[in-house]
């Protein structure tokens, strides 16, 4: 039995990726897509993966309550979800909401949806907060060693400029980024607080690079006990055994090898002479596993579908391994 999905903020990079995933999903169909800038234009003209007759609409909160869908994804900038949430809760409280912003990642009433780490805590919640892209990469690489940490984890991050969204800024200005690496928010970044809240204390230093998509985290872990690179590799492999969207390898992964793919890659196991400093690398596509793919995992979980439905179509040969 098919379920319907509406997307608010469908013009952005993540909204476009989510539309592609829904188009490949055997049990989901789009009910509506909202974009102020593209209102009235055919969805198929902007996203060839979708072959239906829907057009973009400009749906504010008042207009949204007149529409029905089994689930709604809020793909909006931080601070913009509350009005839509209030309208949905007042008129359609049983609707599943997946919020891609940071607005509810610290709200105990919402399920924090990083499936590989939190699916055991899902109890049918209808309000799901999607983790941040950097936060996902950091937590995936830190979680297996959480009990061993002796100090906050230092994380050096580099992301493609798609992570800055579509609103023009220095961080997505291709000319300013050419042959450049742009540091920003070097203390107190939102994702620093997010990872500290949900997994372990981190000190995060993000940068933007000239490539479009994909991010890399180099994590510096100080441990309570000595460990070898081989032991760390085995610990990570055992932790993610059976997780199809997490690939573990001995070598440090590259962003270019994960861009456009749905999984995270973890590797680069290096220890110091005493074995109490472990350095690891985590890469993922910020628009996919860092956003749209993870949202699809959460939607599938909410509806009781196969968690990979729409992500790896049945006729696809793609594998994360």
Buried (B, 14 or more C-beta within 10 A) or exposed (E): EEBBBBBBBBBBBBBBBBBBBBBBBEBBBBBBBBBEEBEEEBBBEBBEBBEEEBBBBEBEBEEBBEBBBBBBBBBBBEEBBBEBBEBBBEBBEEBBBBBBBBBBBBEEEBBBBBBBBBBEEBEEBBBBBBBBBBBBBBBBBBBBBEEBBEEBBBBBBBBBBBBBBBEEEEBBBEEBBEEEEBEEBEEEBBBBBBBBEBBBEBBBBBBBBBBBBBBBBBBBBBBEEBBEBEBBBBBBBEBBEEBBBBBBBEEBBBBEEBBEBBBBBBBBBBBEEEBBBBBBBBBBBBBBBBBBBBBBBBBBBBBEBEBBBBBBBEEEEEEBE
